Amino acid sequence: MKNEAPSLPDLLASLARQTRQPDEIVVVDGGSQDDTVALLECWRDRLPLRIIVMPGATIAEGRNRALSEARGEIVAVTDGGVVLEPDWLERLVAPFEGDEPPDVVSGFFEADPRSPVELALAVTTLPDAGEIDPARFLPSSRSVAFRRSLFLAGLRYPEWLDYCEDVVFDLRLQRAGARFRFEPRAIVHYRPRPTLTAFALQYFRYARGDGKAGLFAARHAVRFATYCVFLPLVVWLRRWWLFLLAGLGAATYLRRPYRRLWRRRADFPLGWTARAAVLIPLVRLIGDGAKLAGYPVGLLWRARRYGLRRTWRTIPERVPLPPAVRTGRTPQPTASRDGGTPADA
């Protein structure tokens, strides 16, 4: 985590309320400039915290360091900026103790919007649990648990990747033959980005990460074909049937967000729901525009460093972990990049 002082008390309080208490909590700070570390220190007497400070660490480096420091066989991973349901850890860990235990338990995450903009972002970008196909679901590292032996066997979060690192880690687990189980009741809550500008930057970075790693090429190709070929062709030819086809495509594209908003209409004021309904098409356009801009940047990055033929499957991993600086101990040299998130064991 990094600069999470405003949201950190809620996360720590939700950890303290867990129905199954963690044996240890390893937190990696990526060099916060606010009171994040000081707040963590204040909770040492209430939680079994181990705090590691790694200024400049990426998200992947932070996760790998936390996993290297953990002692348990089962690790549950989450992020800064979230709030955990009281039974989150209990539900994540329970499948490992039952018959035919899996190697990975995929939890779920739900949005906690605080404005109409955040509500529009939530229903547009996040699936409901009922929409998930467990066989294809790649868990976010906001809510996942797995056997630490997988990490010790050499599976790592990709330290050459600044975003989408958890997607690549999931794919590596799948390639290694790990058995996944979906537990939709292991829920964390998080706020969507507060503004459309922040959302655009987030999705630019996600798409850039896709390009760097070689992820979801077909999806991005469809997006480019739609916005850069089909829609200009509709405007140029001005045929009624092309406009009809474009309209049907847009209606299909927007159907799920509006269905999610309708299902959640009772949870929010009517004014919020109405404003979110107006914003949904704009959110789609901004998100797609950010992806159209970000993906080529990631492709160029990969072409220059590794060549486009290499993807997450073949890009070499820097296996040695960077040194850590633990609070209360003599400082040591640290890796220099940005990011950092916690892993809770």
N, C-alpha and C positions, 0 to 999 in steps of 0.2 A: 504494500500500500504506500501511498505517497500523498501528503497534504490532505489527510482525511479527518482532521480534527473536528469539523462540524458534524460529521456523520458517525464518528467513532464511538461516542458514548452509547448510542442506540445499538450498535453492533455488539459491543462488549456486554451491555445489559442483556441482550438476547442470548448471548453465550452463557451468562450466569443463570438464566432461567431454563436452561435445557433440562428436559426430564431425564436424560442420560448425560451426565457430566463427562467432558473429555478428560482423558488422563493427562494430556499436555496440550498446550496451544502454542504453536511456533508462529511468530509474526515476523515478517521481513519488511522493513521500512526502506523505501528506495531513496532516502535522503530528503525527508520532509523539511520544508522551511517554516512550517507552522508548529502547533503544539502537539502533533501526533505522538511523538515519542514520550513527551511528558505525561500525556494522558494515559498511555500504555503503562508507564511506570506507576501511576496512581492506582492501577487495577491489579498490581502484583499480589496484594494480600487477599483478593477475592477470586482470582482465576490463576490456574497454573501456567502463567505466561513465561515464554522464553522469547526475548526480543533480540532481533538481529538487525543491525543497521548497515545497509549497503548503498551508499550514495552513488547514484547513477545507474543502478541495476535496472535491467529491463524486467518486464513482467515475467518472462520465461526464466531469467536468471534468479529472480526472487523466489519463484515457485520451486525451482530445482534446489536452491539453497535450503529452503524450508524442508523439503523432502529428505535432503541429505542429513539434516539435523534431527529429524523426527526419530523416535525410538520404537513406536508401535508398528505392528504388522498391518493394521487397517488405518488408512489416513483419509480424513474428510477434508475437502478443499472448498474454500469460499473466497470472496473478495471483500475489500473495503467498500464502504458505501451501501451495505445491505443490512437487512434485519432478518434474523432467522426465526422461523416458527419454533415454539418451545419443544416440539417433538422432532425437529429436523434431524439431529444427530441420531436419535433413537431409531428413526425410520430408515436412515441411510445404513446404519450398522446392522440392523436386524437380519437382512437377507444373508449376511455372511455367517450367521449363527444357525441357520436353518438347514433343511435338507437340500442337497445339491447347491451349495453356496456358489455364487458367481465370483468373478474377479473384479468386476466394476459394477457399482450401483449408480445409476443416473438419477439424480434428483431433478427438481423442477424449480422454476422461478416465475414470479408474478410481479407485474408492475404495480407500483404504489403512486399513481399520479397525483400531483398537487395543483394542477391547473388544467384548463381545457386543452392547451397545447400538449401537455404531457399525456393527457388522456388520448388525444388523437394519435400521438406517437405510439402509445401502448397498444391500441387496437390495430394499428397498421403494421407494426413490426413484430409483435409477439404472438405466437400461436396459443390457443387455449390447450389445456391438457388433453381434452378429448380429440383434438386434431392430430395428436402425435401418433406416429407409427413406431412402436417400441423397437422394431427390428431395424429401423433406419435412423433412429434418433441419436444424434451426437451430443452428449451432455456438455453444457457450459461448465467451466470451472468455478462458476458461482455456487454450484451445488452438485458435487460428485464425491464419491468415495471409491477407493480402490486399494488393492493389496500393494503395500510398499515393496514387496519382493519384485514386482514388475519394474519399479524404478531401479532397484539394486541390480536387476538383470541387464540394465543398460537403456531402458526406455526413458527418454528425457523430453521435457518441453523444449522446443527448438530455440536455442539462444540466438540464432541468426535472424529471428523473426520478431518484429516489434508488436504486431497485432495478429489475431487469429491463431495464436500459439496453442490455444486449447483445442481448436479443431484438428490441427496437425497431431497433437498428442493423442487425441481420440482415435484418429486414423491409424496411428502407430500401434495403439493398443489392439485395434481390430486386426491389423496385419499380423500381430504376434499371436493371434488366436484367443485373446482374452474374451471371457464370457460376460456379456452385459445383461443387466436387469434394470428395468425402468421402475422407479418408485415415485409416482407423481405427487405423493403426499409429503415428500421431503422438500418443503417449500422454503425458498428465501424470497424476500420482498426487496425491490430496489426501485429507485426513481428513474424514469426516463430523463433524457437531456432536457433542461429547462427551456431552451429556445430552439428555434428552427436552425439557427446558425450553428449552434453546438451540435445538433443532430447531423447537419450536413458534414461537419468536420469528422464526426464519429464514423459515418458511413463512407466517407472518402478514405479514412484510414483502414476500415475493414476491407474495402475493395482493393486498396493498395496491398494489403496483406495477402489477399487472394492472388493477386498478380505475382507477388514475390514467391509464394509457395506453389503456384500452379494449381490452385483450387477452383473448382466450379467453372471451368472454362466454357462448358456448354451454356450455362445460365448467362454468363456475361456475353457470349456470342449472340444469344437470342435478344438480349437487351440492346446491343449495338445494332442488330439487324432491324429491330422495331423502331428505334429512335433515329437511326442514321440512314435507313433505307426505306422502310415501309411508310412511315409518317411523312417524310418529304415527298414520296411518290404520291400519296393521297392528296396532298396539297397541290402538287404540280398537275396531276391528271384531272382532278376535280370530278371524278365519277361518283354518282350517287351510291353505287354499290360498294365502292371503296370506303366512303364515309360511313355507310351502314356497318361494314365489317370492322372499321376502327371503333365505332361506337359499341358494338357488341364485345369487342376485345376489352375496351375500357371498363364496361360494366362487369365483365367476368373478373377483371383484375381487381376491382374495388369491392367485389361482393363480400369476401371474407372480412375485411375490416368493418364494413357496415353491419354484418351479422354479429361480430364480436361486440360492437358498440351497442347494438340492440339488446344483446343478452345482459349487458352491464348497465343498462339505462337506469335501473332502480337504485344503483349504488351512488349516483352522482346527481347534483342539481340539474334541472331541466335545461337551464342556460348553458351549463358545461356541455351537456350532450349535444345540444343544437350547434354550438360553436365547433365542437370536435367533428361533427358531421360535415360541416363546411370545410374544415381543414384537411380532411382525409385525402382528397385528390391532390392538394398541394404537398402534403407529406410524401405521397407516392412520387410526385415529380421531383421534389428536392432529393429524396433518397436515390432515385434512379440517376439523376444528374450527378450526384456525388460519386456514385459507383462508376458512371461513364468516365468521370475525370480521374478517379483513383486507380482503376484497374490498369490502364496503360502505363502509369507511373511505376506500378509494381512490376509490370512486364519488363520495362526498360531497366529497372534495378537488377532483375534476375538475369537479363540478357548480358549486362555488363559484367556481372560477377561470376556467373556460373554457366551462361548459355541457356537458351530457352528450352533445350531438350531436357535439362535437369529440373526436377520438381522436388516437392517435399520428400518423395520416395528416395531420391538419390543425392540430394544436397548434403554434404558432409556435416556432421554435428561436432561442435566443440565439446567434447565430453568432459574435460577437466572443469570442475566447478570453481568459480571465482572465490577468493578469500572473503570472509565476513568480518565486520566490526561489531562486536557485541557490546551493548551498553554496559558500562561499569567495568570494562576490561581495557587493556592497552590497545589503542588503535593499530590497525594493520592496513596495508595497501588494499584498495578496492578496485573492482572493475568500474569502467566509466561509460555508462549509457543511461537511458531514462527508464522509469517504470518501477515495478515492484508490487507484489501482492502477497497476502498471507496464505499459508496452508495450515489448517487446523487439524491436529492429530488427536 
